[in-house]
Amino acid sequence: MPWRDRLRGEPVDWLLEPDSPAVRYLALRDLLDLPGDDPELQAARRAAHAEGPIAAILDAMHPEGYWAKPGPGYLPKYRSTVWSLIMLAQLGASVTADERIARACAYFLDQALAPGGQLASNSAPSATVDCLQGNMCWALVTLGYDDARLAPAYEWLARSVTGDDACRSVRAPGPVAGQSRIVTWPIAAIVAGRAGRVLGEP
């Protein structure tokens, strides 16, 4: 039975009201499944980036591409670069809609990416944890950010799950309890077609 048939009322009309552009955009995209080239969806996306939470987050960004303070952006929690990028991805923001998003993604990789592909809270491989790696790989690919530097980040993520020897010098292989779901998010995004050329696909 379709999920909408289980409801006592019709919530979609309320979610599509124009007074909340961000909610309307996500409802059109995720509930009505409008294709990316649909004119109504494109107009809603432009509106969602112009006002509401996406616009507020971007307005708080430093011109160099970070939030709260310069650096890898893990701290202060929930206000800095890591958390701002995750929230933008959850809200449906896109690098094609505002150039500041690509600038922030590039800044994050400049500051947080270790030589081995780890995304670390202080740019050192020892500061890598599965939840950070999974969340940020998912956020960057969901935002539509295309950067060759993400390929080793995904490779490291996959090896941390499978227990490949390449990760054992950092810590014991395998995600800690409760994080397995997080590290599969970016992989699911790739399968869903959101990754573009991140992994060298044509």
N, C-alpha and C positions, 0 to 999 in steps of 0.2 A: 504494500500500500504506500503511495507517495506520502512524504512527510507532511505536506500541507493538508492532506485529507484527514490527518489525525488531530488537527487543531479545531478549537471551538469557534475561532474567528479568523479573519484574514489579516495577518500582520504586514504583508508585503506593501500594501497601499500606504500604510503609515511610514514604513521605512523608505519609501520612494518620495516622500514629501520634500520639496525643494529647500526648506528652511535649514536642513542639515546636509550640505553637499557631500561631506565625507561618508555619511551613512548611505546616502542615495547611491553614490558611486559603488560602494561595496555590495549593496543590494543588487544593483544591476549586473555587476560582474559575477558575484558568487551565488546569488539566489536565482536570478533570471538567466544566468549563463550567456549573456550577450557576447558575441565575438569581439575581439579587440578592435576590429575596424568598423564597428557599428557607430554611426554618427552620434546617437544618443549617449552611448557609453563614453565616447571621446569627449563630448561636451561635459559630461558629469565628471570625468577625470580632471579636465581643466579647472572646473569649478572647485573641486576638492583640493587642488593644489593652490588655489588663489585665496581661499579662506577656510577657517576651521583648524583642526589640530595639525595637519601637515604644514600649513602656512606658518602656524605659531612655532613649531619646532624649527623650521628653516630660518625663521626670523631671529631665533636665538643663537644661530650658528655663528661662530667667529668667521670672518672673511677667509682665513686660511683653511678652514674646513673642519674645525673641531668645536666641541661643546664643553663648557665648564672650565677646562684647563688644557693646555697643550700636552701632547704625549700620546701613549697607546690608547688612552680613553676608557679604561675600565673603571677608574675611580674619578670622582665620587659616584657611587652606585646610583643608578636610575636617573642621573642628570647629565652624564658625560657622553662621550662620542659613541661608545659601544651601545649604550641603551637607546640613544637617540636614533641610531641607524636601525636597530631592531624595531623600534616603534614605527619608524617611517615605513619599513617593509610590511609590518602588520596592518598599517593603514592603507596600503596599496599605492604608496608613492613610487615614482619611476624616474630613472635618470633621464629619460626622454622628455619629461615634463618640466624639469627644472635643473639647470646646469649645476646648481649648488650641491645636488645629491651626488653627482659624479665626483665633484671636488672633495666632498667629505669621504667618499669611499676610497679615493686615491690617498688622501691624507691618512686614513686609518691603516691602510696597507703599508704605507711608508713608515709608520711608527710602530706597528704591532707585528709585522710579519718577520719571523725568524728565518735564517738561511735554510733550515730543513723543512719549511712549509708550515711550521707551527704558528698559530695566531696566539700571541701571549700577552698577558696583562702588563708586562714590562719589557717586551721585545726579546726576552731570553727564553730559550727552549724549555727551561725548567719551570717557567711560569705558565705553561699550557695546561688546560684542563678540557675534557671532552665537551662540557656544556658550552664553554666559550667558543671552541673551534666549531662545533655544530651550529650554534646560534648565529655566528658571524658569517660562516659560509652560506647558510640559508638566507640571511638578510641580504648579503651582497648579490647573490644570484637572483633573489626575488625582486630586488630593486632594479635588476637589469644591467648591473655593472659588468662590463666585459674587460677582463684584464688577464693577461697570460700568467701573472703571478699567482692566480688562484689555482692553477693546475696542481702545483705541489701541495697546496693547502688541502685540496680534496684527496690527493694521494695519501697524505699523512693521516687524514681523518679515516680513510678506509683501512689503512694499516693498523690504526689504533683499535679498530673494531675487530679485525681478523687476528690480531696478535702477531703481525709480521715482525721479524727481528729488527727492522729499521726503527721501531719505536721503543724497543726495550731498554735502550740506553737512557731514555728519559724517565720512564716509570714502568710499572708492570702493565702488560698489554691488556686491552679490553676496557670498556667504559665502566665506571663505577655504577653501583646500583642506582636506578632511577634516571640514568642519563642515556640509556640505549635509545630511547625514543627521540631524544634531541639530536643525536648524531645521525639519525636517518632522515631528518627533515630536508637537508640540502640534497641528499640523494634522490628523495622523492620529487623535489622541485626540478631536478634535471630530467627525471623520467617524464614529468609532466610537460616538459618542453620549455621551461623558463630559463634554462641555462644559456641558450644561444651558442656562442662560440667559446664559452669559458673553458671547455675541455678540448678545444680544437676540432669540434664538429663542423662539417661544412655548412 
